[in-house]
């Protein structure tokens, strides 16, 4: 496979690390939501008493994405769950008729994480299972 192909890019552990950094930064920004995030959540009518969940979700997703090199299954599961998360975010924006920049951002991230979920990072093989030494 050509290393410059879209699939190779989507499977790159470095791309997963970059996405993890973005999720980690977003988690920090959600701890005490910066004004931009607070306004976005207000616009879609997300209740303030439940906003504590965002740093948790985003922090956990950062850890899951960062695991792409040593646990590709966990990284792919994280991409699947982020696809679900951004599907809900897009739905919140549609329901609120908030079809501006934040809708476009959520939609773009939905497509991005959907693509990661479909392709997944490269799988690592355990040579110990092939040699039969794992059963001993």
N, CA, C and O atoms as a GROMACS GRO file, in nm:
protein
  544
    1UNK      N    1   0.084  -0.118   0.000
    1UNK     CA    2   0.000   0.000   0.000
    1UNK      C    3   0.089   0.124   0.000
    1UNK      O    4   0.190   0.131   0.070
    2UNK      N    5   0.049   0.219  -0.079
    2UNK     CA    6   0.123   0.346  -0.088
    2UNK      C    7   0.111   0.419   0.046
    2UNK      O    8   0.000   0.440   0.096
    3UNK      N    9   0.225   0.456   0.105
    3UNK     CA   10   0.224   0.521   0.236
    3UNK      C   11   0.160   0.659   0.232
    3UNK      O   12   0.131   0.717   0.337
    4UNK      N   13   0.136   0.712   0.113
    4UNK     CA   14   0.071   0.843   0.101
    4UNK      C   15  -0.078   0.829   0.072
    4UNK      O   16  -0.145   0.929   0.047
    5UNK      N   17  -0.131   0.708   0.074
    5UNK     CA   18  -0.273   0.688   0.045
    5UNK      C   19  -0.357   0.739   0.162
    5UNK      O   20  -0.309   0.746   0.275
    6UNK      N   21  -0.481   0.776   0.134
    6UNK     CA   22  -0.569   0.822   0.242
    6UNK      C   23  -0.584   0.717   0.353
    6UNK      O   24  -0.587   0.753   0.471
    7UNK      N   25  -0.593   0.590   0.317
    7UNK     CA   26  -0.608   0.485   0.418
    7UNK      C   27  -0.484   0.479   0.508
    7UNK      O   28  -0.495   0.464   0.629
    8UNK      N   29  -0.366   0.490   0.446
    8UNK     CA   30  -0.242   0.487   0.526
    8UNK      C   31  -0.238   0.604   0.622
    8UNK      O   32  -0.195   0.589   0.737
    9UNK      N   33  -0.281   0.720   0.577
    9UNK     CA   34  -0.285   0.838   0.665
    9UNK      C   35  -0.383   0.815   0.780
    9UNK      O   36  -0.351   0.844   0.896
   10UNK      N   37  -0.501   0.763   0.748
   10UNK     CA   38  -0.603   0.740   0.853
   10UNK      C   39  -0.560   0.633   0.952
   10UNK      O   40  -0.607   0.632   1.066
   11UNK      N   41  -0.474   0.542   0.911
   11UNK     CA   42  -0.428   0.437   1.001
   11UNK      C   43  -0.301   0.475   1.077
   11UNK      O   44  -0.255   0.398   1.162
   12UNK      N   45  -0.246   0.589   1.050
   12UNK     CA   46  -0.120   0.628   1.111
   12UNK      C   47  -0.135   0.651   1.262
   12UNK      O   48  -0.219   0.730   1.304
   13UNK      N   49  -0.055   0.582   1.342
   13UNK     CA   50  -0.057   0.608   1.487
   13UNK      C   51  -0.025   0.754   1.520
   13UNK      O   52  -0.070   0.805   1.623
   14UNK      N   53   0.052   0.820   1.434
   14UNK     CA   54   0.081   0.962   1.457
   14UNK      C   55  -0.045   1.047   1.446
   14UNK      O   56  -0.061   1.144   1.520
   15UNK      N   57  -0.135   1.012   1.353
   15UNK     CA   58  -0.262   1.084   1.341
   15UNK      C   59  -0.346   1.062   1.466
   15UNK      O   60  -0.412   1.155   1.514
   16UNK      N   61  -0.343   0.941   1.520
   16UNK     CA   62  -0.416   0.914   1.644
   16UNK      C   63  -0.359   0.996   1.760
   16UNK      O   64  -0.434   1.046   1.844
   17UNK      N   65  -0.226   1.010   1.763
   17UNK     CA   66  -0.165   1.092   1.868
   17UNK      C   67  -0.203   1.239   1.854
   17UNK      O   68  -0.227   1.308   1.953
   18UNK      N   69  -0.210   1.286   1.732
   18UNK     CA   70  -0.252   1.424   1.707
   18UNK      C   71  -0.398   1.444   1.751
   18UNK      O   72  -0.431   1.544   1.815
   19UNK      N   73  -0.484   1.349   1.718
   19UNK     CA   74  -0.624   1.356   1.760
   19UNK      C   75  -0.634   1.348   1.912
   19UNK      O   76  -0.717   1.416   1.972
   20UNK      N   77  -0.549   1.266   1.974
   20UNK     CA   78  -0.548   1.256   2.121
   20UNK      C   79  -0.509   1.390   2.184
   20UNK      O   80  -0.568   1.431   2.284
   21UNK      N   81  -0.412   1.457   2.125
   21UNK     CA   82  -0.370   1.588   2.177
   21UNK      C   83  -0.486   1.688   2.167
   21UNK      O   84  -0.508   1.768   2.258
   22UNK      N   85  -0.559   1.683   2.058
   22UNK     CA   86  -0.675   1.771   2.043
   22UNK      C   87  -0.782   1.742   2.146
   22UNK      O   88  -0.840   1.834   2.203
   23UNK      N   89  -0.809   1.615   2.170
   23UNK     CA   90  -0.909   1.578   2.271
   23UNK      C   91  -0.862   1.617   2.411
   23UNK      O   92  -0.943   1.662   2.493
   24UNK      N   93  -0.733   1.602   2.439
   24UNK     CA   94  -0.680   1.640   2.570
   24UNK      C   95  -0.692   1.791   2.591
   24UNK      O   96  -0.730   1.835   2.699
   25UNK      N   97  -0.659   1.868   2.489
   25UNK     CA   98  -0.672   2.014   2.500
   25UNK      C   99  -0.817   2.054   2.521
   25UNK      O  100  -0.847   2.144   2.599
   26UNK      N  101  -0.907   1.986   2.451
   26UNK     CA  102  -1.050   2.014   2.466
   26UNK      C  103  -1.096   1.976   2.607
   26UNK      O  104  -1.180   2.045   2.666
   27UNK      N  105  -1.044   1.867   2.660
   27UNK     CA  106  -1.080   1.826   2.797
   27UNK      C  107  -1.042   1.934   2.898
   27UNK      O  108  -1.119   1.967   2.987
   28UNK      N  109  -0.922   1.988   2.882
   28UNK     CA  110  -0.876   2.094   2.973
   28UNK      C  111  -0.965   2.218   2.958
   28UNK      O  112  -1.000   2.281   3.058
   29UNK      N  113  -1.000   2.252   2.834
   29UNK     CA  114  -1.084   2.369   2.810
   29UNK      C  115  -1.225   2.352   2.865
   29UNK      O  116  -1.296   2.450   2.886
   30UNK      N  117  -1.266   2.227   2.888
   30UNK     CA  118  -1.401   2.198   2.940
   30UNK      C  119  -1.408   2.188   3.092
   30UNK      O  120  -1.517   2.183   3.148
   31UNK      N  121  -1.293   2.183   3.160
   31UNK     CA  122  -1.295   2.167   3.305
   31UNK      C  123  -1.374   2.280   3.369
   31UNK      O  124  -1.470   2.256   3.443
   32UNK      N  125  -1.334   2.401   3.343
   32UNK     CA  126  -1.414   2.519   3.374
   32UNK      C  127  -1.433   2.582   3.238
   32UNK      O  128  -1.348   2.660   3.193
   33UNK      N  129  -1.545   2.549   3.172
   33UNK     CA  130  -1.556   2.581   3.029
   33UNK      C  131  -1.518   2.726   2.995
   33UNK      O  132  -1.564   2.822   3.056
   34UNK      N  133  -1.430   2.735   2.894
   34UNK     CA  134  -1.398   2.868   2.844
   34UNK      C  135  -1.527   2.926   2.785
   34UNK      O  136  -1.621   2.853   2.755
   35UNK      N  137  -1.530   3.058   2.770
   35UNK     CA  138  -1.652   3.125   2.724
   35UNK      C  139  -1.707   3.068   2.594
   35UNK      O  140  -1.828   3.051   2.580
   36UNK      N  141  -1.620   3.038   2.500
   36UNK     CA  142  -1.664   2.986   2.370
   36UNK      C  143  -1.741   2.854   2.388
   36UNK      O  144  -1.847   2.836   2.329
   37UNK      N  145  -1.686   2.763   2.468
   37UNK     CA  146  -1.751   2.634   2.490
   37UNK      C  147  -1.881   2.651   2.568
   37UNK      O  148  -1.982   2.589   2.535
   38UNK      N  149  -1.879   2.736   2.669
   38UNK     CA  150  -2.000   2.763   2.746
   38UNK      C  151  -2.111   2.816   2.655
   38UNK      O  152  -2.226   2.773   2.665
   39UNK      N  153  -2.077   2.908   2.568
   39UNK     CA  154  -2.175   2.967   2.476
   39UNK      C  155  -2.230   2.860   2.381
   39UNK      O  156  -2.350   2.858   2.353
   40UNK      N  157  -2.143   2.774   2.332
   40UNK     CA  158  -2.186   2.666   2.242
   40UNK      C  159  -2.284   2.573   2.313
   40UNK      O  160  -2.387   2.537   2.256
   41UNK      N  161  -2.252   2.535   2.436
   41UNK     CA  162  -2.341   2.446   2.513
   41UNK      C  163  -2.472   2.517   2.547
   41UNK      O  164  -2.578   2.454   2.549
   42UNK      N  165  -2.465   2.646   2.574
   42UNK     CA  166  -2.587   2.724   2.598
   42UNK      C  167  -2.673   2.727   2.471
   42UNK      O  168  -2.795   2.711   2.478
   43UNK      N  169  -2.609   2.746   2.356
   43UNK     CA  170  -2.682   2.755   2.229
   43UNK      C  171  -2.761   2.629   2.197
   43UNK      O  172  -2.869   2.636   2.140
   44UNK      N  173  -2.706   2.514   2.234
   44UNK     CA  174  -2.777   2.388   2.206
   44UNK      C  175  -2.864   2.343   2.323
   44UNK      O  176  -2.932   2.241   2.315
   45UNK      N  177  -2.862   2.419   2.431
   45UNK     CA  178  -2.947   2.390   2.546
   45UNK      C  179  -2.901   2.274   2.631
   45UNK      O  180  -2.983   2.205   2.693
   46UNK      N  181  -2.768   2.250   2.635
   46UNK     CA  182  -2.718   2.141   2.719
   46UNK      C  183  -2.718   2.187   2.864
   46UNK      O  184  -2.659   2.291   2.895
   47UNK      N  185  -2.783   2.111   2.954
   47UNK     CA  186  -2.795   2.154   3.094
   47UNK      C  187  -2.661   2.171   3.166
   47UNK      O  188  -2.572   2.088   3.154
   48UNK      N  189  -2.649   2.280   3.239
   48UNK     CA  190  -2.524   2.309   3.311
   48UNK      C  191  -2.488   2.200   3.412
   48UNK      O  192  -2.370   2.169   3.430
   49UNK      N  193  -2.588   2.142   3.477
   49UNK     CA  194  -2.559   2.043   3.581
   49UNK      C  195  -2.499   1.914   3.526
   49UNK      O  196  -2.448   1.832   3.602
   50UNK      N  197  -2.505   1.894   3.395
   50UNK     CA  198  -2.448   1.773   3.335
   50UNK      C  199  -2.319   1.798   3.257
   50UNK      O  200  -2.264   1.707   3.196
   51UNK      N  201  -2.272   1.919   3.258
   51UNK     CA  202  -2.153   1.954   3.178
   51UNK      C  203  -2.023   1.899   3.234
   51UNK      O  204  -1.921   1.901   3.166
   52UNK      N  205  -2.025   1.849   3.356
   52UNK     CA  206  -1.907   1.789   3.417
   52UNK      C  207  -1.860   1.668   3.336
   52UNK      O  208  -1.743   1.629   3.345
   53UNK      N  209  -1.950   1.609   3.257
   53UNK     CA  210  -1.917   1.488   3.184
   53UNK      C  211  -1.818   1.513   3.069
   53UNK      O  212  -1.748   1.421   3.028
   54UNK      N  213  -1.813   1.635   3.017
   54UNK     CA  214  -1.729   1.661   2.899
   54UNK      C  215  -1.580   1.644   2.924
   54UNK      O  216  -1.514   1.580   2.843
   55UNK      N  217  -1.524   1.697   3.033
   55UNK     CA  218  -1.380   1.671   3.054
   55UNK      C  219  -1.351   1.522   3.075
   55UNK      O  220  -1.244   1.474   3.037
   56UNK      N  221  -1.445   1.451   3.134
   56UNK     CA  222  -1.427   1.307   3.156
   56UNK      C  223  -1.424   1.233   3.022
   56UNK      O  224  -1.334   1.154   2.995
   57UNK      N  225  -1.525   1.260   2.939
   57UNK     CA  226  -1.534   1.195   2.808
   57UNK      C  227  -1.413   1.230   2.723
   57UNK      O  228  -1.352   1.142   2.662
   58UNK      N  229  -1.378   1.356   2.719
   58UNK     CA  230  -1.269   1.399   2.633
   58UNK      C  231  -1.133   1.351   2.684
   58UNK      O  232  -1.045   1.317   2.605
   59UNK      N  233  -1.116   1.348   2.815
   59UNK     CA  234  -0.992   1.294   2.872
   59UNK      C  235  -0.977   1.145   2.844
   59UNK      O  236  -0.870   1.098   2.806
   60UNK      N  237  -1.086   1.071   2.864
   60UNK     CA  238  -1.082   0.927   2.837
   60UNK      C  239  -1.059   0.900   2.688
   60UNK      O  240  -0.986   0.807   2.652
   61UNK      N  241  -1.120   0.981   2.603
   61UNK     CA  242  -1.100   0.960   2.459
   61UNK      C  243  -0.956   0.993   2.419
   61UNK      O  244  -0.901   0.929   2.329
   62UNK      N  245  -0.896   1.091   2.483
   62UNK     CA  246  -0.755   1.122   2.455
   62UNK      C  247  -0.668   1.002   2.489
   62UNK      O  248  -0.578   0.965   2.412
   63UNK      N  249  -0.693   0.941   2.603
   63UNK     CA  250  -0.614   0.823   2.642
   63UNK      C  251  -0.637   0.707   2.545
   63UNK      O  252  -0.542   0.638   2.506
   64UNK      N  253  -0.761   0.686   2.505
   64UNK     CA  254  -0.792   0.577   2.412
   64UNK      C  255  -0.726   0.597   2.276
   64UNK      O  256  -0.672   0.502   2.219
   65UNK      N  257  -0.732   0.718   2.224
   65UNK     CA  258  -0.669   0.746   2.095
   65UNK      C  259  -0.518   0.733   2.103
   65UNK      O  260  -0.454   0.684   2.010
   66UNK      N  261  -0.461   0.776   2.215
   66UNK     CA  262  -0.315   0.770   2.232
   66UNK      C  263  -0.264   0.626   2.238
   66UNK      O  264  -0.144   0.603   2.224
   67UNK      N  265  -0.352   0.532   2.260
   67UNK     CA  266  -0.311   0.391   2.271
   67UNK      C  267  -0.294   0.322   2.136
   67UNK      O  268  -0.269   0.201   2.133
   68UNK      N  269  -0.306   0.393   2.027
   68UNK     CA  270  -0.307   0.331   1.894
   68UNK      C  271  -0.187   0.241   1.866
   68UNK      O  272  -0.202   0.138   1.801
   69UNK      N  273  -0.068   0.277   1.914
   69UNK     CA  274   0.052   0.196   1.886
   69UNK      C  275   0.051   0.062   1.960
   69UNK      O  276   0.091  -0.040   1.904
   70UNK      N  277   0.006   0.062   2.085
   70UNK     CA  278   0.015  -0.061   2.163
   70UNK      C  279  -0.119  -0.130   2.185
   70UNK      O  280  -0.123  -0.246   2.228
   71UNK      N  281  -0.229  -0.064   2.156
   71UNK     CA  282  -0.361  -0.125   2.170
   71UNK      C  283  -0.454  -0.072   2.060
   71UNK      O  284  -0.544   0.008   2.086
   72UNK      N  285  -0.432  -0.118   1.936
   72UNK     CA  286  -0.511  -0.067   1.825
   72UNK      C  287  -0.660  -0.092   1.840
   72UNK      O  288  -0.741  -0.012   1.792
   73UNK      N  289  -0.698  -0.199   1.907
   73UNK     CA  290  -0.839  -0.227   1.929
   73UNK      C  291  -0.905  -0.121   2.016
   73UNK      O  292  -1.017  -0.078   1.989
   74UNK      N  293  -0.835  -0.080   2.122
   74UNK     CA  294  -0.887   0.025   2.209
   74UNK      C  295  -0.896   0.158   2.134
   74UNK      O  296  -0.994   0.231   2.150
   75UNK      N  297  -0.796   0.188   2.054
   75UNK     CA  298  -0.798   0.313   1.978
   75UNK      C  299  -0.914   0.313   1.878
   75UNK      O  300  -0.980   0.415   1.861
   76UNK      N  301  -0.938   0.200   1.815
   76UNK     CA  302  -1.050   0.192   1.720
   76UNK      C  303  -1.184   0.202   1.792
   76UNK      O  304  -1.274   0.270   1.744
   77UNK      N  305  -1.198   0.135   1.905
   77UNK     CA  306  -1.320   0.147   1.985
   77UNK      C  307  -1.343   0.292   2.025
   77UNK      O  308  -1.456   0.341   2.022
   78UNK      N  309  -1.237   0.360   2.063
   78UNK     CA  310  -1.248   0.502   2.099
   78UNK      C  311  -1.298   0.583   1.980
   78UNK      O  312  -1.382   0.671   1.997
   79UNK      N  313  -1.247   0.555   1.860
   79UNK     CA  314  -1.293   0.625   1.740
   79UNK      C  315  -1.441   0.597   1.714
   79UNK      O  316  -1.515   0.686   1.674
   80UNK      N  317  -1.483   0.473   1.737
   80UNK     CA  318  -1.626   0.438   1.721
   80UNK      C  319  -1.710   0.518   1.820
   80UNK      O  320  -1.814   0.574   1.784
   81UNK      N  321  -1.666   0.524   1.945
   81UNK     CA  322  -1.742   0.598   2.047
   81UNK      C  323  -1.741   0.748   2.021
   81UNK      O  324  -1.841   0.816   2.048
   82UNK      N  325  -1.632   0.802   1.968
   82UNK     CA  326  -1.629   0.943   1.931
   82UNK      C  327  -1.720   0.970   1.811
   82UNK      O  328  -1.777   1.079   1.800
   83UNK      N  329  -1.734   0.873   1.724
   83UNK     CA  330  -1.830   0.887   1.613
   83UNK      C  331  -1.972   0.898   1.669
   83UNK      O  332  -2.050   0.982   1.624
   84UNK      N  333  -2.004   0.816   1.766
   84UNK     CA  334  -2.134   0.826   1.833
   84UNK      C  335  -2.149   0.961   1.904
   84UNK      O  336  -2.253   1.026   1.893
   85UNK      N  337  -2.046   1.003   1.975
   85UNK     CA  338  -2.047   1.131   2.047
   85UNK      C  339  -2.076   1.247   1.951
   85UNK      O  340  -2.161   1.332   1.979
   86UNK      N  341  -2.004   1.250   1.838
   86UNK     CA  342  -2.024   1.360   1.745
   86UNK      C  343  -2.154   1.347   1.667
   86UNK      O  344  -2.206   1.448   1.619
   87UNK      N  345  -2.208   1.227   1.654
   87UNK     CA  346  -2.343   1.212   1.597
   87UNK      C  347  -2.444   1.280   1.689
   87UNK      O  348  -2.534   1.349   1.643
   88UNK      N  349  -2.428   1.259   1.819
   88UNK     CA  350  -2.516   1.325   1.916
   88UNK      C  351  -2.497   1.477   1.913
   88UNK      O  352  -2.594   1.552   1.920
   89UNK      N  353  -2.372   1.521   1.903
   89UNK     CA  354  -2.345   1.665   1.898
   89UNK      C  355  -2.411   1.728   1.776
   89UNK      O  356  -2.473   1.834   1.787
   90UNK      N  357  -2.400   1.664   1.660
   90UNK     CA  358  -2.464   1.716   1.539
   90UNK      C  359  -2.616   1.719   1.560
   90UNK      O  360  -2.682   1.816   1.521
   91UNK      N  361  -2.669   1.614   1.621
   91UNK     CA  362  -2.813   1.611   1.649
   91UNK      C  363  -2.857   1.725   1.740
   91UNK      O  364  -2.962   1.785   1.718
   92UNK      N  365  -2.777   1.755   1.842
   92UNK     CA  366  -2.808   1.868   1.931
   92UNK      C  367  -2.810   1.999   1.854
   92UNK      O  368  -2.898   2.083   1.876
   93UNK      N  369  -2.714   2.017   1.763
   93UNK     CA  370  -2.709   2.141   1.684
   93UNK      C  371  -2.829   2.151   1.589
   93UNK      O  372  -2.886   2.258   1.572
   94UNK      N  373  -2.867   2.038   1.528
   94UNK     CA  374  -2.982   2.039   1.437
   94UNK      C  375  -3.109   2.070   1.515
   94UNK      O  376  -3.190   2.153   1.474
   95UNK      N  377  -3.126   2.003   1.629
   95UNK     CA  378  -3.245   2.025   1.712
   95UNK      C  379  -3.257   2.170   1.755
   95UNK      O  380  -3.367   2.225   1.759
   96UNK      N  381  -3.145   2.233   1.786
   96UNK     CA  382  -3.145   2.373   1.830
   96UNK      C  383  -3.145   2.471   1.712
   96UNK      O  384  -3.147   2.592   1.732
   97UNK      N  385  -3.142   2.417   1.590
   97UNK     CA  386  -3.131   2.500   1.469
   97UNK      C  387  -3.007   2.590   1.473
   97UNK      O  388  -3.007   2.703   1.423
   98UNK      N  389  -2.903   2.537   1.535
   98UNK     CA  390  -2.774   2.607   1.544
   98UNK      C  391  -2.685   2.552   1.433
   98UNK      O  392  -2.599   2.468   1.457
   99UNK      N  393  -2.706   2.601   1.313
   99UNK     CA  394  -2.638   2.547   1.196
   99UNK      C  395  -2.525   2.637   1.148
   99UNK      O  396  -2.504   2.655   1.028
  100UNK      N  397  -2.455   2.693   1.243
  100UNK     CA  398  -2.343   2.783   1.212
  100UNK      C  399  -2.212   2.708   1.224
  100UNK      O  400  -2.206   2.588   1.196
  101UNK      N  401  -2.108   2.777   1.263
  101UNK     CA  402  -1.973   2.722   1.270
  101UNK      C  403  -1.966   2.596   1.358
  101UNK      O  404  -1.902   2.498   1.319
  102UNK      N  405  -2.029   2.598   1.472
  102UNK     CA  406  -2.019   2.483   1.564
  102UNK      C  407  -2.081   2.357   1.503
  102UNK      O  408  -2.032   2.246   1.527
  103UNK      N  409  -2.187   2.373   1.426
  103UNK     CA  410  -2.247   2.260   1.355
  103UNK      C  411  -2.147   2.205   1.253
  103UNK      O  412  -2.130   2.084   1.241
  104UNK      N  413  -2.083   2.296   1.180
  104UNK     CA  414  -1.983   2.253   1.081
  104UNK      C  415  -1.866   2.183   1.148
  104UNK      O  416  -1.815   2.083   1.097
  105UNK      N  417  -1.822   2.234   1.261
  105UNK     CA  418  -1.710   2.171   1.333
  105UNK      C  419  -1.750   2.031   1.382
  105UNK      O  420  -1.674   1.936   1.364
  106UNK      N  421  -1.867   2.019   1.442
  106UNK     CA  422  -1.913   1.888   1.490
  106UNK      C  423  -1.931   1.791   1.374
  106UNK      O  424  -1.897   1.673   1.387
  107UNK      N  425  -1.983   1.839   1.262
  107UNK     CA  426  -2.002   1.753   1.144
  107UNK      C  427  -1.867   1.707   1.089
  107UNK      O  428  -1.852   1.591   1.051
  108UNK      N  429  -1.770   1.796   1.085
  108UNK     CA  430  -1.636   1.760   1.037
  108UNK      C  431  -1.572   1.656   1.127
  108UNK      O  432  -1.510   1.561   1.078
  109UNK      N  433  -1.586   1.674   1.256
  109UNK     CA  434  -1.529   1.576   1.351
  109UNK      C  435  -1.603   1.443   1.343
  109UNK      O  436  -1.543   1.337   1.362
  110UNK      N  437  -1.733   1.447   1.315
  110UNK     CA  438  -1.809   1.323   1.294
  110UNK      C  439  -1.751   1.246   1.175
  110UNK      O  440  -1.730   1.125   1.184
  111UNK      N  441  -1.726   1.315   1.065
  111UNK     CA  442  -1.668   1.250   0.947
  111UNK      C  443  -1.528   1.198   0.978
  111UNK      O  444  -1.493   1.086   0.940
  112UNK      N  445  -1.446   1.279   1.046
  112UNK     CA  446  -1.309   1.240   1.079
  112UNK      C  447  -1.307   1.114   1.165
  112UNK      O  448  -1.239   1.017   1.131
  113UNK      N  449  -1.381   1.115   1.276
  113UNK     CA  450  -1.378   0.998   1.364
  113UNK      C  451  -1.449   0.879   1.302
  113UNK      O  452  -1.415   0.764   1.331
  114UNK      N  453  -1.548   0.904   1.216
  114UNK     CA  454  -1.609   0.795   1.142
  114UNK      C  455  -1.508   0.727   1.051
  114UNK      O  456  -1.505   0.604   1.041
  115UNK      N  457  -1.425   0.806   0.985
  115UNK     CA  458  -1.321   0.749   0.898
  115UNK      C  459  -1.219   0.671   0.980
  115UNK      O  460  -1.176   0.564   0.938
  116UNK      N  461  -1.181   0.722   1.097
  116UNK     CA  462  -1.088   0.648   1.184
  116UNK      C  463  -1.152   0.518   1.230
  116UNK      O  464  -1.085   0.415   1.238
  117UNK      N  465  -1.280   0.522   1.261
  117UNK     CA  466  -1.350   0.402   1.309
  117UNK      C  467  -1.356   0.295   1.200
  117UNK      O  468  -1.341   0.176   1.228
  118UNK      N  469  -1.376   0.337   1.076
  118UNK     CA  470  -1.385   0.242   0.965
  118UNK      C  471  -1.250   0.178   0.935
  118UNK      O  472  -1.242   0.057   0.912
  119UNK      N  473  -1.144   0.258   0.936
  119UNK     CA  474  -1.012   0.205   0.898
  119UNK      C  475  -0.938   0.145   1.015
  119UNK      O  476  -0.876   0.039   1.001
  120UNK      N  477  -0.941   0.208   1.131
  120UNK     CA  478  -0.866   0.161   1.248
  120UNK      C  479  -0.716   0.171   1.228
  120UNK      O  480  -0.668   0.176   1.114
  121UNK      N  481  -0.642   0.175   1.338
  121UNK     CA  482  -0.495   0.177   1.327
  121UNK      C  483  -0.444   0.038   1.289
  121UNK      O  484  -0.518  -0.060   1.298
  122UNK      N  485  -0.318   0.030   1.246
  122UNK     CA  486  -0.264  -0.103   1.213
  122UNK      C  487  -0.267  -0.194   1.334
  122UNK      O  488  -0.238  -0.152   1.446
  123UNK      N  489  -0.301  -0.318   1.311
  123UNK     CA  490  -0.307  -0.416   1.421
  123UNK      C  491  -0.167  -0.470   1.447
  123UNK      O  492  -0.088  -0.489   1.356
  124UNK      N  493  -0.140  -0.494   1.574
  124UNK     CA  494  -0.012  -0.555   1.611
  124UNK      C  495  -0.036  -0.704   1.630
  124UNK      O  496  -0.140  -0.744   1.683
  125UNK      N  497   0.059  -0.784   1.589
  125UNK     CA  498   0.048  -0.929   1.605
  125UNK      C  499   0.133  -0.973   1.721
  125UNK      O  500   0.244  -0.922   1.741
  126UNK      N  501   0.084  -1.064   1.797
  126UNK     CA  502   0.159  -1.120   1.910
  126UNK      C  503   0.228  -1.247   1.861
  126UNK      O  504   0.162  -1.348   1.835
  127UNK      N  505   0.357  -1.244   1.850
  127UNK     CA  506   0.431  -1.359   1.801
  127UNK      C  507   0.425  -1.476   1.899
  127UNK      O  508   0.444  -1.591   1.860
  128UNK      N  509   0.400  -1.447   2.027
  128UNK     CA  510   0.396  -1.556   2.125
  128UNK      C  511   0.276  -1.646   2.100
  128UNK      O  512   0.286  -1.766   2.125
  129UNK      N  513   0.165  -1.595   2.053
  129UNK     CA  514   0.048  -1.677   2.025
  129UNK      C  515   0.072  -1.766   1.904
  129UNK      O  516   0.024  -1.879   1.900
  130UNK      N  517   0.146  -1.714   1.806
  130UNK     CA  518   0.175  -1.792   1.686
  130UNK      C  519   0.268  -1.910   1.718
  130UNK      O  520   0.253  -2.017   1.659
  131UNK      N  521   0.362  -1.891   1.808
  131UNK     CA  522   0.458  -1.997   1.836
  131UNK      C  523   0.405  -2.100   1.935
  131UNK      O  524   0.468  -2.203   1.958
  132UNK      N  525   0.289  -2.072   1.992
  132UNK     CA  526   0.232  -2.165   2.087
  132UNK      C  527   0.284  -2.149   2.227
  132UNK      O  528   0.241  -2.221   2.317
  133UNK      N  529   0.375  -2.055   2.250
  133UNK     CA  530   0.432  -2.037   2.384
  133UNK      C  531   0.333  -1.977   2.481
  133UNK      O  532   0.351  -1.988   2.602
  134UNK      N  533   0.227  -1.913   2.430
  134UNK     CA  534   0.128  -1.853   2.518
  134UNK      C  535   0.048  -1.959   2.590
  134UNK      O  536  -0.002  -1.934   2.699
  135UNK      N  537   0.036  -2.078   2.530
  135UNK     CA  538  -0.044  -2.184   2.591
  135UNK      C  539   0.033  -2.258   2.698
  135UNK      O  540  -0.028  -2.330   2.777
  136UNK      N  541   0.162  -2.244   2.706
  136UNK     CA  542   0.245  -2.318   2.803
  136UNK      C  543   0.240  -2.263   2.939
  136UNK      O  544   0.304  -2.316   3.030
   0.00000   0.00000   0.00000
